[in-house]
Amino acid sequence: MTINRKNITRVVFIIYLLGVLSLTFIVREMMILRTPDNRGVVLEPFREIDAMLHQPNHFFWFMQIFLNILLFVPFGFLLPMISERFRSLWLTAVTDFMFSTGIETMQYITGRGLTEVDDVINNTSGALIGYILYVTVMWIYKRTQANNYY
């Protein structure tokens, strides 16, 4: 196997996924586990935005939203780099949605963290931002390469 950009990107993506899973499960191992009677599920969409706007601890809620978005920007950026199949906004968004939903489901099953629909929305938004960033970077790269050719 030759080492090339695509292989390096695959390794980076795998390390990134392991980091996300670590943050969402292993780090939470130190937290108090939620029992079946005490598992938190919040199915109200955009509750965190409402809390950020109307509750006194605005910065806390801003960081909750911002960090969930930021955590998934690499997902949307790296996925189309490793597979041409994911050079579609729609497919990248659906894949991230399923991955995020899987994380939230496993958090509920394992009793780690709070299961929230807002997390899925914010994570998917982050992946969409990452995808747009990928498209922008590739457009700039291709224009730069075309200008260097002449």
C-alpha positions in Angstrom: 0.0 0.0 0.0 1.5 3.3 -1.0 1.1 6.3 1.2 -0.9 9.0 -0.6 -3.1 11.8 0.4 -6.3 9.7 0.3 -4.8 7.1 2.6 -3.6 9.8 5.0 -7.0 11.4 4.9 -8.7 8.0 5.7 -6.4 7.6 8.7 -7.2 11.1 9.9 -10.9 10.5 9.5 -10.7 7.2 11.5 -8.8 9.0 14.3 -11.4 11.8 14.2 -14.3 9.3 14.5 -12.5 7.6 17.4 -12.1 11.0 19.0 -15.8 11.8 18.6 -16.8 8.4 20.1 -14.4 8.9 22.9 -15.8 12.3 23.7 -19.4 11.1 23.6 -18.9 7.8 25.5 -15.6 7.2 27.2 -15.1 10.7 28.7 -18.7 10.5 30.0 -17.7 7.3 31.9 -16.6 9.5 34.8 -20.0 11.1 34.9 -22.9 9.7 36.9 -24.6 7.1 34.7 -28.2 7.7 34.1 -30.4 4.8 35.3 -33.3 3.5 33.3 -35.6 5.6 35.5 -33.3 8.6 35.2 -32.4 8.7 31.5 -32.7 12.1 29.9 -34.4 12.5 26.5 -35.2 15.9 25.0 -37.2 15.7 21.8 -38.0 19.4 21.5 -36.1 20.8 18.6 -34.3 24.1 19.0 -34.7 24.0 22.8 -31.0 25.1 23.2 -31.5 28.1 21.0 -34.6 29.1 23.0 -32.7 28.6 26.2 -29.7 30.7 24.9 -32.1 33.6 24.0 -34.3 33.5 27.1 -32.3 32.1 30.1 -29.7 34.0 32.1 -26.8 31.7 31.3 -26.6 32.7 27.6 -22.9 31.8 27.2 -23.4 28.2 28.5 -26.1 27.5 25.9 -24.1 29.2 23.1 -21.2 27.0 23.9 -23.4 23.9 23.9 -24.6 24.7 20.4 -21.3 26.0 19.1 -19.2 23.0 20.3 -21.7 20.5 18.9 -21.5 22.2 15.5 -17.7 22.6 15.7 -17.3 18.9 16.6 -18.8 17.8 13.3 -17.3 20.2 10.8 -14.4 17.8 10.2 -17.0 15.1 9.4 -18.4 17.1 6.5 -15.0 18.2 5.3 -13.2 14.8 5.4 -15.9 12.5 4.2 -16.0 13.8 0.6 -12.2 13.8 0.6 -12.0 10.1 1.2 -14.8 9.0 -1.1 -16.2 10.5 -4.3 -19.5 9.0 -3.3 -19.8 11.6 -0.6 -19.2 14.6 -2.8 -22.9 15.2 -2.5 -24.3 17.5 0.1 -27.3 15.4 0.5 -25.4 12.1 1.1 -22.9 13.7 3.4 -25.8 15.2 5.5 -27.8 11.9 5.6 -24.6 10.0 6.6 -23.9 12.5 9.4 -27.5 12.5 10.5 -27.4 8.7 10.8 -24.1 8.8 12.7 -25.3 11.5 15.1 -28.6 9.6 15.6 -26.6 6.5 16.4 -24.5 8.3 19.0 -27.6 9.8 20.6 -29.3 6.3 20.6 -26.2 4.7 22.2 -26.0 7.5 24.8 -29.6 6.6 25.8 -28.9 2.9 25.8 -25.7 3.2 27.8 -26.9 5.9 30.1 -24.1 8.3 29.1 -25.1 11.8 28.4 -28.4 13.4 27.6 -30.2 12.3 24.4 -31.3 15.4 22.6 -32.7 16.1 19.1 -30.8 19.4 19.2 -27.5 17.5 19.2 -28.5 15.7 16.0 -29.5 19.1 14.5 -26.4 20.8 15.6 -24.1 17.9 14.5 -25.7 17.8 11.1 -25.4 21.5 10.8 -21.7 21.2 11.6 -21.2 18.5 8.9 -23.0 20.8 6.4 -20.6 23.6 7.2 -17.7 21.2 6.8 -19.0 20.2 3.4 -19.4 23.8 2.3 -15.9 24.4 3.5 -14.7 21.4 1.5 -16.4 22.6 -1.7 -14.9 26.1 -1.2 -11.4 24.8 -0.6 -11.6 22.5 -3.6 -12.9 25.4 -5.8 -10.0 27.6 -4.7 -7.5 24.8 -5.1 -8.7 24.1 -8.7 -8.6 27.8 -9.6 -5.1 28.1 -8.2 -4.0 25.1 -10.1 -5.5 26.3 -13.4 -3.9 29.7 -12.9 -0.5 28.1 -12.3 -0.8 26.0 -15.5 -0.7 29.0 -17.8 
